[in-house]
Amino acid sequence: MENIPILLHGAIVGLIVYQSAIVAPNVFRLLPQQESSLFLRSIFPRFFLIIIVLSLLGNLCALLYLNWSSAIICGISAVLSLVAYVLIPMTNRSRDEGDDAQFNRLHLASVIITMTILLLSISGVLL
């Protein structure tokens, strides 16, 4: 039970790598733009919700075993995932309205958040 936070950090790492390296590139390569947009708009909210759930579970387990570093990492990951989740409708709206500058800023923020969560989770596995 004490190692559950480490397993959850690893699950988050795997999820982010899978989504970023396999799912998204293949969606853009294989689907027309309209369909890829619909698919990604469906999958990204779930992506961040799964990270929130895994992070909160990891946080709870880490707190139960007084593993403060994992608790902090999981807490930060949960908050960052929530921020990214909240950004999704704004990002979609800016894309729909053709506001490329706003879309690029919001998308970049989402990418930075995701990479930060990835790095935090990798550090959680190694701690």
SEVEX-217802 format. One record per residue (C-alpha): x, y, z; chain; residue number from 1. Coordinates in pm, 1 decimal, padded with zeros to 6 digits, always signed. Layout:
residues N
<rec c1="X" c2="Y" c3="Z" c="A" k="NUM"/>
...
This chain:
residues 127
<rec c1="+00000.0" c2="+00000.0" c3="+00000.0" c="A" k="1"/>
<rec c1="+00285.0" c2="+00235.2" c3="+00077.7" c="A" k="2"/>
<rec c1="+00404.5" c2="+00217.5" c3="-00284.5" c="A" k="3"/>
<rec c1="+00069.2" c2="+00304.5" c3="-00441.6" c="A" k="4"/>
<rec c1="+00166.8" c2="+00672.3" c3="-00492.8" c="A" k="5"/>
<rec c1="+00472.6" c2="+00558.5" c3="-00689.5" c="A" k="6"/>
<rec c1="+00254.9" c2="+00334.1" c3="-00906.4" c="A" k="7"/>
<rec c1="+00013.0" c2="+00620.9" c3="-00965.1" c="A" k="8"/>
<rec c1="+00299.6" c2="+00854.2" c3="-01060.5" c="A" k="9"/>
<rec c1="+00405.4" c2="+00587.5" c3="-01310.0" c="A" k="10"/>
<rec c1="+00050.9" c2="+00557.4" c3="-01443.9" c="A" k="11"/>
<rec c1="+00039.3" c2="+00933.3" c3="-01501.0" c="A" k="12"/>
<rec c1="+00374.8" c2="+00921.8" c3="-01680.7" c="A" k="13"/>
<rec c1="+00251.2" c2="+00638.2" c3="-01901.0" c="A" k="14"/>
<rec c1="-00076.5" c2="+00815.0" c3="-01975.8" c="A" k="15"/>
<rec c1="+00093.6" c2="+01140.4" c3="-02075.9" c="A" k="16"/>
<rec c1="+00354.9" c2="+00966.2" c3="-02290.4" c="A" k="17"/>
<rec c1="+00090.9" c2="+00749.4" c3="-02459.4" c="A" k="18"/>
<rec c1="-00137.4" c2="+01046.4" c3="-02527.9" c="A" k="19"/>
<rec c1="+00143.0" c2="+01272.7" c3="-02650.9" c="A" k="20"/>
<rec c1="+00353.3" c2="+01024.1" c3="-02844.8" c="A" k="21"/>
<rec c1="+00094.3" c2="+00784.9" c3="-02985.6" c="A" k="22"/>
<rec c1="-00265.3" c2="+00908.4" c3="-02975.6" c="A" k="23"/>
<rec c1="-00239.4" c2="+01275.5" c3="-03075.7" c="A" k="24"/>
<rec c1="+00011.6" c2="+01234.0" c3="-03361.5" c="A" k="25"/>
<rec c1="-00184.6" c2="+00944.4" c3="-03511.8" c="A" k="26"/>
<rec c1="-00512.8" c2="+01130.6" c3="-03485.3" c="A" k="27"/>
<rec c1="-00366.6" c2="+01421.8" c3="-03682.5" c="A" k="28"/>
<rec c1="-00207.6" c2="+01184.7" c3="-03933.3" c="A" k="29"/>
<rec c1="-00502.8" c2="+00952.4" c3="-03990.1" c="A" k="30"/>
<rec c1="-00817.6" c2="+01160.3" c3="-03947.7" c="A" k="31"/>
<rec c1="-00942.5" c2="+01459.2" c3="-04145.0" c="A" k="32"/>
<rec c1="-00925.7" c2="+01786.7" c3="-03952.1" c="A" k="33"/>
<rec c1="-01296.7" c2="+01797.3" c3="-03866.1" c="A" k="34"/>
<rec c1="-01296.3" c2="+01445.0" c3="-03723.0" c="A" k="35"/>
<rec c1="-00963.5" c2="+01487.2" c3="-03544.9" c="A" k="36"/>
<rec c1="-01094.7" c2="+01802.3" c3="-03379.4" c="A" k="37"/>
<rec c1="-01407.0" c2="+01622.3" c3="-03256.9" c="A" k="38"/>
<rec c1="-01205.0" c2="+01328.6" c3="-03128.3" c="A" k="39"/>
<rec c1="-00950.1" c2="+01542.6" c3="-02945.7" c="A" k="40"/>
<rec c1="-01224.5" c2="+01759.4" c3="-02793.9" c="A" k="41"/>
<rec c1="-01371.0" c2="+01440.6" c3="-02654.7" c="A" k="42"/>
<rec c1="-01048.7" c2="+01283.3" c3="-02530.6" c="A" k="43"/>
<rec c1="-00863.6" c2="+01575.9" c3="-02369.5" c="A" k="44"/>
<rec c1="-01118.8" c2="+01651.4" c3="-02098.0" c="A" k="45"/>
<rec c1="-01111.3" c2="+01283.0" c3="-02003.3" c="A" k="46"/>
<rec c1="-00730.8" c2="+01286.2" c3="-02015.4" c="A" k="47"/>
<rec c1="-00710.1" c2="+01562.8" c3="-01756.6" c="A" k="48"/>
<rec c1="-00991.6" c2="+01416.4" c3="-01545.2" c="A" k="49"/>
<rec c1="-00805.5" c2="+01084.9" c3="-01527.1" c="A" k="50"/>
<rec c1="-00489.6" c2="+01266.6" c3="-01417.1" c="A" k="51"/>
<rec c1="-00691.7" c2="+01453.2" c3="-01152.2" c="A" k="52"/>
<rec c1="-00835.2" c2="+01126.4" c3="-01018.1" c="A" k="53"/>
<rec c1="-00497.9" c2="+00947.6" c3="-01018.9" c="A" k="54"/>
<rec c1="-00332.7" c2="+01246.9" c3="-00851.5" c="A" k="55"/>
<rec c1="-00597.9" c2="+01272.6" c3="-00581.2" c="A" k="56"/>
<rec c1="-00576.2" c2="+00899.1" c3="-00511.0" c="A" k="57"/>
<rec c1="-00197.4" c2="+00927.7" c3="-00493.8" c="A" k="58"/>
<rec c1="-00229.6" c2="+01228.2" c3="-00265.2" c="A" k="59"/>
<rec c1="-00462.1" c2="+01041.3" c3="-00029.9" c="A" k="60"/>
<rec c1="-00238.1" c2="+00734.4" c3="-00015.9" c="A" k="61"/>
<rec c1="+00073.6" c2="+00946.3" c3="+00032.3" c="A" k="62"/>
<rec c1="-00088.9" c2="+01136.5" c3="+00317.0" c="A" k="63"/>
<rec c1="-00195.9" c2="+00810.8" c3="+00483.7" c="A" k="64"/>
<rec c1="+00166.6" c2="+00694.7" c3="+00484.2" c="A" k="65"/>
<rec c1="+00311.9" c2="+01038.8" c3="+00560.2" c="A" k="66"/>
<rec c1="+00498.5" c2="+01045.2" c3="+00229.3" c="A" k="67"/>
<rec c1="+00513.5" c2="+01423.3" c3="+00207.5" c="A" k="68"/>
<rec c1="+00704.5" c2="+01450.2" c3="-00119.7" c="A" k="69"/>
<rec c1="+00453.5" c2="+01230.7" c3="-00304.4" c="A" k="70"/>
<rec c1="+00163.6" c2="+01412.6" c3="-00139.3" c="A" k="71"/>
<rec c1="+00297.6" c2="+01747.7" c3="-00258.8" c="A" k="72"/>
<rec c1="+00368.9" c2="+01619.5" c3="-00609.9" c="A" k="73"/>
<rec c1="+00022.3" c2="+01464.6" c3="-00637.0" c="A" k="74"/>
<rec c1="-00142.2" c2="+01776.3" c3="-00499.1" c="A" k="75"/>
<rec c1="+00035.4" c2="+02002.3" c3="-00745.7" c="A" k="76"/>
<rec c1="-00045.1" c2="+01763.2" c3="-01031.6" c="A" k="77"/>
<rec c1="-00413.9" c2="+01759.8" c3="-00937.3" c="A" k="78"/>
<rec c1="-00429.4" c2="+02140.7" c3="-00928.6" c="A" k="79"/>
<rec c1="-00241.4" c2="+02176.8" c3="-01258.6" c="A" k="80"/>
<rec c1="-00468.7" c2="+01919.5" c3="-01422.4" c="A" k="81"/>
<rec c1="-00772.2" c2="+02109.7" c3="-01299.3" c="A" k="82"/>
<rec c1="-00632.6" c2="+02431.2" c3="-01448.8" c="A" k="83"/>
<rec c1="-00572.1" c2="+02254.5" c3="-01781.0" c="A" k="84"/>
<rec c1="-00924.1" c2="+02110.4" c3="-01769.3" c="A" k="85"/>
<rec c1="-01068.8" c2="+02460.0" c3="-01715.7" c="A" k="86"/>
<rec c1="-00862.9" c2="+02592.7" c3="-02009.7" c="A" k="87"/>
<rec c1="-01016.3" c2="+02342.8" c3="-02255.0" c="A" k="88"/>
<rec c1="-01342.7" c2="+02529.5" c3="-02327.8" c="A" k="89"/>
<rec c1="-01154.4" c2="+02858.0" c3="-02370.6" c="A" k="90"/>
<rec c1="-00906.2" c2="+02691.2" c3="-02603.6" c="A" k="91"/>
<rec c1="-01185.4" c2="+02536.6" c3="-02810.2" c="A" k="92"/>
<rec c1="-01374.3" c2="+02866.3" c3="-02826.1" c="A" k="93"/>
<rec c1="-01067.6" c2="+03056.0" c3="-02945.4" c="A" k="94"/>
<rec c1="-01013.1" c2="+02793.7" c3="-03218.0" c="A" k="95"/>
<rec c1="-01380.0" c2="+02812.4" c3="-03323.8" c="A" k="96"/>
<rec c1="-01369.7" c2="+03192.3" c3="-03337.8" c="A" k="97"/>
<rec c1="-01048.1" c2="+03191.6" c3="-03541.3" c="A" k="98"/>
<rec c1="-00851.8" c2="+03373.0" c3="-03270.9" c="A" k="99"/>
<rec c1="-00521.5" c2="+03204.0" c3="-03351.6" c="A" k="100"/>
<rec c1="-00313.8" c2="+03414.7" c3="-03112.6" c="A" k="101"/>
<rec c1="-00537.9" c2="+03329.9" c3="-02817.9" c="A" k="102"/>
<rec c1="-00555.6" c2="+02964.5" c3="-02922.6" c="A" k="103"/>
<rec c1="-00176.5" c2="+02943.5" c3="-02945.3" c="A" k="104"/>
<rec c1="-00132.3" c2="+03096.3" c3="-02598.3" c="A" k="105"/>
<rec c1="-00389.0" c2="+02865.0" c3="-02439.2" c="A" k="106"/>
<rec c1="-00256.6" c2="+02558.2" c3="-02619.4" c="A" k="107"/>
<rec c1="+00099.1" c2="+02644.7" c3="-02513.7" c="A" k="108"/>
<rec c1="-00020.1" c2="+02684.0" c3="-02153.3" c="A" k="109"/>
<rec c1="-00182.5" c2="+02340.6" c3="-02173.0" c="A" k="110"/>
<rec c1="+00133.6" c2="+02184.4" c3="-02314.7" c="A" k="111"/>
<rec c1="+00349.9" c2="+02346.5" c3="-02045.8" c="A" k="112"/>
<rec c1="+00111.7" c2="+02226.3" c3="-01774.8" c="A" k="113"/>
<rec c1="+00115.2" c2="+01873.4" c3="-01916.0" c="A" k="114"/>
<rec c1="+00495.1" c2="+01866.6" c3="-01937.0" c="A" k="115"/>
<rec c1="+00519.4" c2="+01999.5" c3="-01581.9" c="A" k="116"/>
<rec c1="+00289.2" c2="+01720.6" c3="-01459.9" c="A" k="117"/>
<rec c1="+00502.1" c2="+01470.8" c3="-01654.0" c="A" k="118"/>
<rec c1="+00823.9" c2="+01596.0" c3="-01491.5" c="A" k="119"/>
<rec c1="+00663.7" c2="+01600.1" c3="-01146.8" c="A" k="120"/>
<rec c1="+00539.1" c2="+01244.3" c3="-01194.9" c="A" k="121"/>
<rec c1="+00878.9" c2="+01123.5" c3="-01315.0" c="A" k="122"/>
<rec c1="+01034.3" c2="+01279.4" c3="-01005.6" c="A" k="123"/>
<rec c1="+00767.0" c2="+01105.7" c3="-00795.6" c="A" k="124"/>
<rec c1="+00868.5" c2="+00769.7" c3="-00938.0" c="A" k="125"/>
<rec c1="+01235.9" c2="+00838.0" c3="-00868.9" c="A" k="126"/>
<rec c1="+01197.5" c2="+00972.5" c3="-00513.4" c="A" k="127"/>
